[in-house]
Amino acid sequence: MKKLMVLLSGAFWTAALFAADVMAVGNDSGIDEGLIGLGEGIDKGMIALSAGIAIGLAAFGGALGQGRAAAAAMEGTARNPEANKRIFVLLILALALIESLVIYALIVSFSLIGKV
Amino acid sequence: MIHNPSLFELAGIPLPFAPLAATGLVLILAALLALLVRLAYRRHDGVLPRGGLSLIAALEYLLESLSGFIHSILGKHTADFERFLIGIFFFILLSNLLGLIPGLLAPTTDFAINLAMAVTVFIYYHYVGIRHHGLHYLKVFLGPVWWLAFLMLPIEVVSHFARILSLSMRLTGNMTGEHAVMGMFAAMLPIGPTAIFLFLGLLTAVLQAFVFMTLSTIYILLSIEIEH
């Protein structure tokens, strides 16, 4: 049942993506009207939306990765409190490297905001 | 991108050259620091470290920790490279810390300066590899087996050039992002919670210098130890 719903909704939105094309048979102003006839400012809206989604998704994935690294570091320290300093250094390094991917997305986001 | 005005602009230096002026300021500060250390060691026998809490003692401790850390990665090759690596660390650290002072601009917010450092590290570790191993160093790009060479070569070349991009973009992104966030927050609430972002900026400044140095160390290690 759930799979059927997902499939149907996916089909609906895919059809909606091509709705402008279907409705524009006969006149060529379909492109200017944008998706589902939302208006001329759709380009700027899309850019702003993608800027937000880019950094949002990146932060989500980055947080997951960093959480796993931190969890592993804490477990390692709990097993072997003597290796505290070494594990701390490796943890900080791993966190910075994972964070750098989020920073790349942030740069993309800033560039997109500059284009709005 | 987000534009935060700085004293360099007010002093008449146009924005495209402001990071260069800031770099000059960093170099002057580094030279002053070196002069300070030299004067402090005028009457020193070079055996016992100085006692007491002072800037010189803090610098000694920092240098010892960094050298120990580089030694834990490079092992017996440490002595050849630790000066270069610690120099990179101090330059980036000083540059980043300069950005925390309100009104001054960190030279590391400019992509060109970070790109210059990344390209320097790139050229240097290839030079080290070739000097150490001769032309055998270039065989690494062809991969482990000869019949995969056509596939391995573009992958290796692209990954090596991606290192330049990642090194520079990581530093630039962290510094400009920090600056922008702090600027936005300070515009909203001039005093009070901005101190938290200042602390975060301090943490990021030290961390990014450390990460740049560690990655450079690892690249040098990879170019020296190429036996699988």
Chai-1 contact restraints between the chains, C-beta under 6 A:
chainA,res_idxA,chainB,res_idxB,connection_type,confidence,min_distance_angstrom,max_distance_angstrom,comment,restraint_id
A,L93,B,T214,contact,1.0,0.0,6.0,A-B,restraint_1
A,A96,B,L207,contact,1.0,0.0,6.0,A-B,restraint_2
A,A96,B,V211,contact,1.0,0.0,6.0,A-B,restraint_3
A,S100,B,R170,contact,1.0,0.0,6.0,A-B,restraint_4
A,I103,B,G173,contact,1.0,0.0,6.0,A-B,restraint_5
A,I103,B,N174,contact,1.0,0.0,6.0,A-B,restraint_6
A,L106,B,G173,contact,1.0,0.0,6.0,A-B,restraint_7
A,L106,B,G177,contact,1.0,0.0,6.0,A-B,restraint_8
A,I107,B,G173,contact,1.0,0.0,6.0,A-B,restraint_9
A,F110,B,M1,contact,1.0,0.0,6.0,A-B,restraint_10
A,G114,B,M1,contact,1.0,0.0,6.0,A-B,restraint_11
